[in-house]
Amino acid sequence: MRAKLNIQPSTNTFRCTMGFEDYVNDKLWTILTEAVHALTMYSHHKAYTREAILNEKPEITPQELASKLGIPLGEAIVILYELTNEQGVKS
């Protein structure tokens, strides 16, 4: 798995720019999703993201979602991946 690192000079922060397919194809994806699904607030975070956040900002990144909700990045990735797939199935 190759991730592109984007260094933003003004903030000296590193940002990982990977697509969902990069995460899903990783051998640790099933472990991440299992761990995220075990989080107590996961279903509430997912529902809030579906009902409020995506209506406000449909192209939100996992990093932005994690920051906005104060959740781990892994949880944000799983939530956005699952909601993207749900929308794809419904369309």
Secondary structure per residue as TSV (DSSP state, phi and psi in degrees):
chain	resnum	aa	ss	phi	psi
A	1	M	-	360.0	127.6
A	2	R	-	-113.9	129.0
A	3	A	-	-113.7	140.7
A	4	K	E	-89.4	130.7
A	5	L	E	-99.5	129.7
A	6	N	E	-112.4	111.3
A	7	I	E	-92.1	121.3
A	8	Q	E	-97.0	107.3
A	9	P	T	-60.2	-33.2
A	10	S	T	-69.0	-27.6
A	11	T	T	-114.0	-7.5
A	12	N	T	54.8	36.2
A	13	T	E	-109.2	154.1
A	14	F	E	-104.2	138.7
A	15	R	E	-127.9	127.6
A	16	C	E	-89.0	122.3
A	17	T	E	-112.3	84.5
A	18	M	-	-115.1	147.6
A	19	G	-	-87.2	164.9
A	20	F	H	-57.1	-36.8
A	21	E	H	-62.1	-30.8
A	22	D	H	-66.4	-39.4
A	23	Y	H	-71.5	-47.9
A	24	V	H	-62.6	-34.6
A	25	N	T	-80.3	-7.4
A	26	D	S	-76.9	144.1
A	27	K	T	-66.5	-16.7
A	28	L	T	-91.5	-1.0
A	29	W	H	-57.9	-44.5
A	30	T	H	-64.0	-35.3
A	31	I	H	-68.5	-41.8
A	32	L	H	-61.8	-47.9
A	33	T	H	-64.7	-38.0
A	34	E	H	-63.6	-43.2
A	35	A	H	-65.7	-42.5
A	36	V	H	-64.7	-42.9
A	37	H	H	-64.2	-22.0
A	38	A	T	-82.3	-11.9
A	39	L	S	-68.3	135.3
A	40	T	T	-57.9	-43.0
A	41	M	T	-91.7	2.1
A	42	Y	H	-53.2	-50.7
A	43	S	H	-64.3	-33.4
A	44	H	H	-71.1	-41.2
A	45	H	H	-63.1	-41.3
A	46	K	H	-65.7	-44.2
A	47	A	H	-63.8	-43.2
A	48	Y	H	-64.4	-39.8
A	49	T	I	-62.9	-44.8
A	50	R	I	-63.8	-46.3
A	51	E	I	-84.4	-30.4
A	52	A	I	-117.4	-53.8
A	53	I	I	-69.7	-45.4
A	54	L	H	-68.8	-26.3
A	55	N	H	-69.2	-35.4
A	56	E	H	-78.2	-42.5
A	57	K	-	-143.7	85.4
A	58	P	T	-64.0	-23.3
A	59	E	T	-101.7	28.9
A	60	I	-	-63.3	142.6
A	61	T	-	-89.1	160.0
A	62	P	H	-57.6	-38.0
A	63	Q	H	-63.7	-42.2
A	64	E	H	-66.7	-41.5
A	65	L	H	-64.3	-44.3
A	66	A	H	-59.8	-42.9
A	67	S	H	-67.2	-44.2
A	68	K	H	-63.5	-41.4
A	69	L	H	-93.8	-11.6
A	70	G	T	68.1	42.2
A	71	I	-	-118.5	164.0
A	72	P	-	-63.9	149.6
A	73	L	H	-58.8	-39.6
A	74	G	H	-59.4	-40.1
A	75	E	H	-65.1	-42.0
A	76	A	H	-63.0	-40.4
A	77	I	H	-62.7	-47.0
A	78	V	H	-63.7	-44.6
A	79	I	H	-59.3	-50.6
A	80	L	H	-65.1	-38.2
A	81	Y	H	-61.6	-48.9
A	82	E	H	-65.3	-41.4
A	83	L	H	-67.8	-35.8
A	84	T	H	-63.2	-42.8
A	85	N	H	-68.8	-36.2
A	86	E	H	-62.5	-42.8
A	87	Q	H	-65.4	-38.5
A	88	G	H	-63.5	-37.2
A	89	V	H	-71.5	-39.8
A	90	K	H	-73.5	-28.4
A	91	S	-	-71.4	360.0
